[in-house]
């Protein structure tokens, strides 16, 4: 006989058992404890009554209940409940499944060897789960087995109801001569019609009142299990040994006695096939257990995802599996009495991060099916391996957001730092963003400390935000499970501080890290302006741990940059005496642990942003170049131009005549109304989202 806890109605509990109920009506084993462990009783299912209770638990009993191993323990495949006398005082054990397991209707059976000794009172019984609200005896009590050794060999069953309680009249008894020296099966079968009591499957008492109402039949609601040994008391005490009017009639030579329980099992009527097991497993997990409803004379066929193999239990109601790396379905088919039943459990393989940074989503390929917009208008698309979101929010109080569902749950236990890279131009000046994590049970992070993308960096370049959830997953029943993160919620212009508006954001990736990075955050909002002594730069310092800044210059926005200055920490400005209107600048923070990514590009002509501008600059063709008096700009389809302006190297703007329907055409025809001197000029193109500068060489040919 295997001795393992079993529960097919709940996930995660786990193992095959021998034996089935004798009554065919109760043919499915739904719960059991086989007491196979060593030491303390399983706290998943059992808790303790402690102390003396009210007036000796209402029965003038002598013992004090403890949770000590001396009184309650598992050993050798048995549960031992032992009453012990020390210094004239008795201790014992009383364990119950209250709040952890109960049931309505079915068969409950114990295989037990009872405690000997005059004055002792072992019991195996049930009590109504609603006792905390309606009290006793309104909750009902079913005593499956009570034994008092002052009446050797007599085993009884009893029912306590509002119509008969305390010294109840609803009693049946039988003789079991070796009850304290041999194991016997004590059982009750409980239906909506009656309650029948058995010893070794022999019926000896039936309770079936003609009128079933609240007084006679409180047995239409769930009951939980109790096991205990009482000492003395109204029922256990031997009158001839009592003193001073107390119920203390116990054999004076008795110093200890024990009840041994081999198992306790609950059966119910099979109605549908159940399948239990973990919904989430680690890749290549070993010894994963799945269980189906256990019926006598049934056959079982299992199907697993690719890469998973059955280690043991094939063709049985319980299998042990070595998992592979893929998510998939665990399917069981059960054949019973000529019928076939099928059940499927979806099992997902978790993502286990590794390395110094673990990528959750890079948006290539674009995960359209995993993105769900809520409470706002969100136009989502892939843009250069990033998620681009054009949004329109009218009701911030509705918490507008995009929900991203991971393909597999993520285990953040050792990687508590969540990071994302986002850019925006924030033209509306309303953009506000926040990220929340949701676990597989739907619990969400978020309290006073949340991952707000603040201060928002809106210089049009990607900025990487980090947040450490290490101590912010919560605690207790509301705790978010860091080992099963299944969704990411991106809130946009949300809450009572949010603003209505429309704008665009780009999200480059979601990642997790084992710890916050020690390198500084990048500088941002670099701006350049002509000064009397060259070009003056200014920028925003977003770090608290930088040791300094390096300044770089180039003559091309997306060409090689050369370092021109190294500044001490907390500088946010620099003047380049060699700078011109055609100079481009970047700033980089650094410390002893490394360097930050580069800032946005600053130029006298304005601010240039990175990847999208580089791509766009390559797509815009200016021809002819060199030019005399007319040229054209070929633009990518869909690009909306707001302005085209021309400047000389001295910064003076040159008037232009432009022919173009900006919203419809992709070619702009440009004419110089007056001849220009030969030389280099800068054509500044302002699109809806970008500012670009193209070089134009004017060359008048004198023939």
SULZI-V90575 format. One record per backbone hydrogen bond with DSSP energy under -1.0 kcal/mol. NH is the residue of the N-H (numbers start at 1). CO is the residue of the C=O. Records with the same first field share a line. If there is no record, write none. Layout:
NH->CO, CO
This chain:
6->32
26->23
28->268
29->294
30->266
31->266
32->6
33->264
39->74
45->42
46->42
47->96
49->94
51->65
57->52
58->54
59->56
60->55
61->56
62->231
64->90
65->51
66->92
71->68
72->68
73->80
74->39
75->78
78->75
79->261
80->73
81->259
82->71
83->257
84->91
85->255
86->89
89->86
91->84
92->64
95->227
96->47
97->225
100->97
101->97
103->223
106->190
107->267
108->188
109->265
110->186
111->263
112->184
113->260
114->179
120->117
121->230
123->228
124->145
125->226
126->142
127->224
128->140
129->222
131->128
133->130
134->130
135->131
139->135
140->137
141->160
142->126
143->158
145->124
146->156
147->122
151->148
154->151
155->174
156->146
157->172
158->143
159->170
160->141
161->164
163->215
164->161
168->166
171->169
172->157
174->155
176->153
179->176
181->178
182->178
184->112
186->110
187->198
188->108
189->196
190->106
191->194
195->207
196->189
197->205
198->187
199->202
200->185
202->199
204->197
205->197
207->195
217->213
223->103
224->127
226->125
227->95
228->123
229->93
230->121
232->119
233->247
234->59
237->233
238->249
241->238
242->239
246->243
248->246
250->248
251->118
254->251
257->83
259->81
260->113
261->79
262->111
264->33
265->109
266->31
267->107
268->28
276->291
281->348
284->324
285->282
288->321
290->319
291->276
292->317
293->274
298->295
299->335
301->333
303->331
308->305
309->322
311->320
312->320
316->313
319->290
320->312
321->288
322->309
323->285
328->347
330->345
331->303
332->343
333->301
334->341
335->299
336->339
339->336
341->334
343->332
345->330
347->328
348->279
350->281
351->409
358->512
360->510
361->510
368->366
370->367
371->368
372->403
374->401
377->392
379->390
381->388
383->386
387->507
388->381
389->505
390->379
391->503
392->377
393->501
398->395
399->396
401->374
402->490
403->372
404->488
405->370
406->486
410->485
411->351
412->482
417->513
418->467
419->511
420->465
421->509
422->463
423->506
429->426
434->491
435->451
436->489
438->487
439->443
440->484
442->439
445->437
452->450
453->433
454->452
460->424
463->422
465->420
467->418
469->416
472->469
479->476
480->473
484->481
485->410
486->438
487->438
488->404
489->436
490->402
491->434
492->400
493->432
495->396
498->495
501->393
503->391
505->389
506->423
507->387
508->421
510->361
511->419
512->358
513->417
524->540
527->538
529->536
531->534
534->531
535->576
536->529
537->574
538->527
539->572
540->524
547->590
548->590
549->567
550->588
551->565
552->586
553->562
554->584
559->556
562->553
564->551
565->551
567->549
571->568
574->537
576->535
579->576
583->580
584->554
585->602
586->552
588->550
590->548
591->594
594->591
596->589
599->587
601->608
602->585
603->606
606->603
608->601
614->610
615->611
616->612
617->613
618->614
619->615
620->616
621->634
623->632
627->697
631->670
632->623
633->668
634->621
635->666
639->636
642->686
643->686
645->684
647->682
648->652
651->648
654->646
657->671
659->669
664->661
665->661
668->633
669->659
670->631
671->657
672->629
679->698
681->696
682->647
683->694
684->645
685->692
686->643
687->690
688->640
692->685
694->683
696->681
698->679
699->627
